[in-house]
Amino acid sequence: MTRIAFFGHDAADAAVRRRVKGFIGDGLDVTGFMMRRRDPGELDWDNIDLGETRDGAFVQRIRQVFTGARIAAANKHKLAACDLIYARNLDMLACAFLAKRYAKLDTPVIYESLDVHRLLTRSDVIGAGMRWIEHALLKRTVGLVVSSPGFIRNHFEKHYPGDYRAFLVENRLTPDTDYGSRVCVRKSVAASPGRPLRLGWVGILRCQRSLNLLCALADQFPDQLEIRLHGLPARSEIAEFEPVIEARPNMTYFGRYRAPEDLSAIYDELDVVWAGDFMEAGYNSVWLLPNRIYEGGYYCTPSIAPAGTETAAWVARHACGFIIDEPLDETLPELIRTLIADRESIAGYAGALSKLPEDTFIQPRGYLAGIVSEALSLGKRKAA
């Protein structure tokens, strides 16, 4: 059995847990070497705690990279037993290479770039320095995993052409999980005229502009629209969250949710899902493919995506949702007004989603194991 040392930025993060579950489901053994940003609770894998970090505390996170690397190296017996190191995000990639150096190991490393941090996109000396670090580490890896082709096209190929082997692992649902029945039939009758339209914002709620747009919609359609928010707000990005929602009777914040346990109930109650993100406008926000298009797509809930983004390209490619142009403060209310009056287009896109192959939304079994196998083979050829 192939054994993986997973260097993760937050053991409590749902995406980290999903990746670990995907590895285990593909028959791989995982030992975590992970930081934490909150209490992760009970974990489903053997985990070495590398210490606590905080959102937005960049200097503290750098210090913790060195501390975490020494903790990992102090557990050399577990680290050395692994065939591959899988490091998520640049800070954990640096931590993994430091741990290798401290422990005097030559274990091959895969780098997963969950997103391209805003520091890496800067045009000043800080940005150049960050890209120098990323490039130096990237060249020493046996594989680069990204969740969207936009990251390759706009960042890695632009700055480091020819210095990596890329693998695409979209933010699809993991296999070997019961996600419940797809609720496509209900979408086709989603709206009786007396029931308000239901728009959802699901996942990491980290975009101030998105919140502003949704609040404006709530004010504009107080009796005809319900807005439902599920997930965790990023406090470092959204200064005021609960009070602005509580001030609007047709907005409801449901808090954290469990995936996959709660997904069916969440999307069953939604007619459309908001898939825009502007936290890093012009860069990461344009390039990413969010979890909600796969979750919502599986449950036949069409997305609304801003034009010119990788998300909009995905929606257009599958002909399964709504794409709106700037200015969004005009085009989004116009779309909502149209959908309130006539919801046949929702039913049409729900039907299109229902006809897409299941692996559009759920990662095929063995997909991650195949990437690991190929990366290990590449590592052996590099070492020869």
N, C-alpha and C positions, 0 to 999 in steps of 0.2 A: 504494500500500500504506500502510495506517495504521501509524504508528510510535508506540510506547509507551515511555516512560521509567518503568521499574519501580523504585521505591524500596522495597527489601526489607530486613528486619531481620537476615537471616542468609542469605548466598548458599549456604551448605551445607545449609540446612533443606530437608527433603524436600517439604514443602508449598509452599515458594517455588518449588522446581524444577518441581513439578507444575503450578503456575499458569503459569509461563513456558512450559512445554511446551504447555499448553492454548492460550495465546495464539498461539504459533508454529504449532500445528496448525490453528488457525482462519485462518491466512493473515496474521497480524499480525507486524510487525517489532518486536523487543524489544531495548532497550538497558538493561542493569541499572545502577542506582546503589545499591550494596548494602553494608551492614555485613557483618561476619563474626564468628562466635563460635568457629570452628575453621577449619582449612584446608579450603576448599571443593573442592580438587582441580580437575580440568579442567571448565570450564563450557561449556555449549552455546550461549552467547550472549555478545555483546560486553558487558563489564562494567567499570564504574568502581568501584574499591575505595574505600569511604568510611571504612575503618578498622575496628578490632576493638572489640567490646563483650563484656561478660561477663554470664552468667545471674545475676540477683539483684542486680547492681551498678547500682542505680537512678541514683545521682548520676553515676557514670561514664558511663552511657548518655545522660543529659541533656547532659553536656559534649560527648559525641561527636555529638549532634544538630547542634550549632553547627559543629563541626569538619567533619563530613560535608557540611553544606550549603555550606560554603566550597569544599570539594573539588569538589562537583557544579557549583557556579557557575564554578569555574576551568575546567571542561570545557563551557563555554557552547555551543560549536559543536555538541556532541553533544546537549546538553539542548534547545537551540533547534530542532534538527532534528526533534524529536518533536511529534506532534499532541496527545498526551495524557500526563499524569502519573498513574501508578497507584501509590498509597502504601499499603503494608500495615502496619497497626498505628499507634497514635497517635503514637509517637515518630517514625516515618518520615513521617507526615503533616506534623508540625511541621517536620521536616527538608526536606521537599519545598517547603513554602511559604516557608521561609527561603531555599532555593536559588533559587526564583523571584524573590524580592525582591532578592537579591544580584545575580542575572543580569539583572534588569529585564525579566522575561518575563511574559506573561499566559496561559500555557498552562493549559487546564482540568485539573482534578484529580478523580480518583475516590479515595475512601477505602475501603479494605477493613478492616473490623473483624474480625480473626480470632477474637478473643474479647474479652470485656469485662474489662479488668484490675481486680484487686481494689481498687486505689486509687480507681477510678471509682465503686465501690459504697459507699464509706465515707459515713457520715452526718455526719462532722465537717467542719471547715473545709478540711482537706486534700482530702476527697472533693469538696466544693463547688468548690474551686479547680480540681481536675482536670476536673470536668464543665464549668466555665466555659471552660477552654482547648479542650476537645473541641467544645463548642457553637460557639465563635467560629470554629474551623477548619471544622467541618462545614457551617456556613451558606455557606461560600465554595466548596464543592465542587459538582460536577455530578452526583454519584452516590455512594451508599453501598452497598457490597457486604457482605453477611453470609452466613454458612454455615448459619444456623438461624433460623427465624421466632421462636424464643424470645428472641433478642437484640433484635429489633424490639419485640416485645410487652412485654418486661420492662425494657428500658433506654432505647432510642432514642425510642419513642413516649411513654414515661413522662416523659422529661426534655426532649425537643426536638420536640414534636409540630409537624408541618407545615413543618419546616425542612430537609428532605432528601427525596431521591428514592431509594427503596430497591430493590435488586436481590438476589434470593436465588440464591446459587451454593453449593449443597451440596458436601460433601467427597466427591463421587463420583469414580470413576476417570476418567481422561482418555481421550478417543477416540483413534483412530489408533494403538492399541497392541495388541500381541498378548498377551493375558492367559492364554492357554492354555485348555484345555477346562474347563468347569464340572464339578466332581466330585460332582454330586448323586447319582449312582447309588451310589457307595461309602457315602454317608451313610446310605442306606437299610439297609445291612447292617453299620453301624458297630459293631455290637457283638455279637460273639460273647461269650458269657459269660466266656471265659477272658481277654479283653483288657481292661486297665484303661480306664476312661473318661478321655478326654483333654480337658482344659480349657485354653484359651489366653488369654494377656493379650498383646496385640500393639499396637505403636505407641510413643508417648512414654509411658514408665512413670513417672508423676509423682505418684501418689497413695499416700500412706502407708497410709491406711485399706484401700485395695484390696489392697495387699501383705499387710497383717495378716490380712485375711479369707482370702486364698489360702493363707497359711502355716498358718492354723488348719485349713483344709480338708485340706491335705497331712498334718497331724498326725492328723486324725480318720479319714482313709481312706488309710492308708499303702500298702496293697496293692491297692486298688481304684480309685485315682485317680492320674493323671499330670497335672502342671501344667507347661505350657510357656510360657516368656516370651521374646518376640522384640521387640527395639527398644532404645531408649536410656533408661536411668534418669535422671530429673532429680535430680541430686545435691543441689540446693538444697532439694528437697522430701523426699527419702528419705535419711535420714542413714546407714543401714546397709543395703546391698543384697546384694552377693554372699555375704557370710558367712551370712545367714539362709537363702539358697537352698541353698548348699553343705551346710548342716546337715541338709537334708531330701533323702533319696535319690529321692523321687518328684517333686522340683521340678528343672527344668533351665532355665538361662538360655543362650539361643543367641546373644545379642549383637545387633549391628546387622544390618540386612538391606537388600537393594536392592529398591526397588519400581519397576517391576512384576516384575522378573526372579524374585524369590524368593517372591512371594505365593502362587502355586499350590502350591508345595511346603510352605509353612507351613500353609495352611488345609486342604490335603489330609490332614494328619496330626491335625487337630483335630475333635472332635465338637461342642463348643460354645465360644463365645468370651465372655469377660467384658467387658461394655460399661459398667461403672460408673465413676464418677469423683467424688471428693470433695475435690479439691484446693482448690476454692473453693465449698464446700458452701453451698447456699442461694442461690447467685448463678450464676456462669458454669458451674459443674459441672451445675446443673440445666437450664440453657438450651441447652447445646451439642448438636450431633449429631456424634459422633466418626467418624473415617475407618473404624474397624474394622467398623461396621455395614454399610458399603457394600462393603468388601473381603470380609468374611465372607459377606455376602449374595450377592455374585456367585458365590462358591464354595460356596453352599448350606450355610453353617455358621451355625446359629441363635445369636443373641445372648441373653445373660442381662442384663437391665436392671433397675435399682432403680425401683420405682413412684414416680410423681410427677415424673419427669424428661421432658424433651423426647425423649430416647432411647426411653423406655418408650412415649411416645405414638406415635412412629414405628413401633416394633415392633408395638404394638396395631393401628395403622392398616393395616398390611400382614399382620397375623395370622401372624407369622413367627418368634416366639421366646418366651422366658420372661420374665415380669415378677414380681418378688418384692417384698414389703412389708418395712418395718422391723418388728422388729429383724433386720437382715441376718445377724447372727451366729447367729441361730436359723433363719431361713427359707432362707438359702443352703445350709447343710448338709442341711436337709430336702429341698431340691430335688435336690441331688447324690445323696443316698441313694436318692431315687426313680428318678433316671436310671440309676444303677448297676444297680438291680434290673430296670428295664424301659426300654429305649431307643427304644421305638416312637414316643414323642412327638418325639424328635429326628428320626427319619425323616419324621414327618408335617410338621414345620416345614421340613425340608430340601426336601420336595416342594413346599410352599407357596412357598418361595423360588425354586425352579426354574421356577415358573409365572408369576412376576412379570416384567413387561417389562424388557428389558435396560437401558433408560434409567432404571430405578429405581436402578441401580448405576453406570452409565457415562454420563457427561455427553454429550449429543448434540453432534455436530459442528456448529460454527457458533454455539453458545450464547454463548460469551464475545464473539465478534465482534459478535453482535447487541446485547449490553449496551453494548459500547464505542460502537457506532454510535448507539444511543439516547442515551447520555450526551453524546456530541459534539453531537448535534442539540439537546439541552437546553441545552448550553453556549452554542451560537450564539443560541438564543432569549433566554437571560439577557443576553448581550452586546448584543443588538439594542436 
